[in-house]
Amino acid sequence: MIPSNKSVANVPTATDAKPSPAPKPVQADRPAAVTKKAKHAVPAKKATPAERGTKTAKILALLKRPSGASLQQLRKVTGWQAHSVRGFLSGTVKKKMGWRVVSTKPQEGERSYRNISK
């Protein structure tokens, strides 16, 4: 018996098949400790000095004093909330600028922050 055209038309031919994509190579020789972040790490930029009259310059001037500055003094100078001042000290002054800022709190009194480097 001769097959009908319908059944032959539904059968895929070798020319209709698409080639399968090549499998991605496995990098077994790559050490587990190397990550993208460490591989492409950008060296820290040197912080530029703060311009006169800016909030950053005012905070840095207060931190340079031998007695340092209290959180309330830093808030008053900048007009920021307490969490913003602490975040600025941690993120910008310590991490980006590389300053060593020490927080001290006497038995009776208010916590103060001061720069102990440079």
C-alpha positions in Angstrom: 0.0 0.0 0.0 1.2 3.5 -0.7 1.1 6.0 2.2 -0.9 9.1 1.8 0.6 12.5 1.5 -0.7 13.6 4.9 1.3 11.1 6.8 4.5 11.8 4.8 4.2 15.5 5.3 4.0 15.2 9.1 7.3 13.3 9.3 10.2 15.6 9.9 13.1 15.2 7.5 16.8 15.6 8.3 16.9 19.0 6.7 14.2 20.4 8.9 16.0 19.5 12.2 17.9 22.4 13.9 21.3 21.7 15.2 21.4 21.5 19.0 23.6 24.2 20.7 27.0 23.1 21.9 27.1 22.4 25.6 28.9 25.0 27.7 32.3 24.0 28.9 32.7 23.2 32.6 35.5 25.1 34.3 36.8 22.4 36.7 40.3 23.9 36.9 39.0 27.2 38.3 39.5 27.5 42.0 36.4 27.7 44.1 37.6 30.8 46.0 37.8 33.0 43.0 34.6 34.9 42.4 33.6 37.5 39.9 33.7 40.2 42.5 37.2 39.4 43.5 38.4 38.9 40.0 37.1 42.2 38.8 37.6 44.2 41.9 38.3 47.9 41.3 40.9 49.4 43.6 39.6 52.0 46.0 39.8 55.6 44.7 41.7 58.2 46.8 39.1 60.4 48.5 39.3 64.0 47.3 39.5 66.6 50.0 36.2 68.1 51.1 35.4 71.5 49.8 35.3 74.3 52.3 31.9 75.0 53.8 30.3 71.6 52.9 28.8 69.3 55.5 31.6 66.8 54.9 34.2 69.5 55.7 32.4 70.5 58.8 32.2 66.9 60.1 35.8 66.3 59.3 36.9 69.5 61.2 34.9 68.4 64.2 36.4 64.9 64.1 39.9 66.3 64.0 39.6 68.1 67.3 41.3 66.3 70.2 38.1 65.9 72.1 36.2 64.9 68.9 32.5 65.6 68.5 29.3 64.2 70.0 26.5 62.8 67.9 24.4 65.9 68.9 27.1 68.3 67.7 27.4 66.4 64.4 23.6 66.5 64.0 23.4 70.2 64.7 26.1 71.0 62.1 24.6 68.9 59.3 20.9 69.0 60.1 20.8 65.2 59.6 19.2 62.5 61.7 21.3 60.3 64.0 21.2 57.3 61.8 22.4 59.4 58.8 25.3 60.8 60.7 26.4 57.3 61.9 26.0 55.9 58.4 28.1 58.8 57.0 30.8 58.1 59.6 30.9 54.4 58.8 30.4 54.5 55.0 32.1 57.6 53.8 34.6 58.6 56.5 35.8 55.1 57.5 35.3 53.0 54.3 35.8 55.5 51.5 38.2 57.9 53.0 40.1 55.4 55.1 40.0 57.4 58.3 40.2 55.6 61.7 37.3 56.9 63.7 37.0 55.9 67.4 33.8 56.1 69.4 34.2 56.6 73.1 31.6 56.9 75.9 32.6 57.9 79.4 30.8 56.5 82.5 28.7 59.6 82.7 28.3 61.5 79.5 27.7 61.5 75.8 29.4 59.3 73.2 32.0 61.1 71.2 33.6 60.4 67.8 37.1 61.4 66.9 39.7 60.7 64.2 42.8 58.9 65.5 44.7 58.6 62.2 46.8 61.2 60.4 
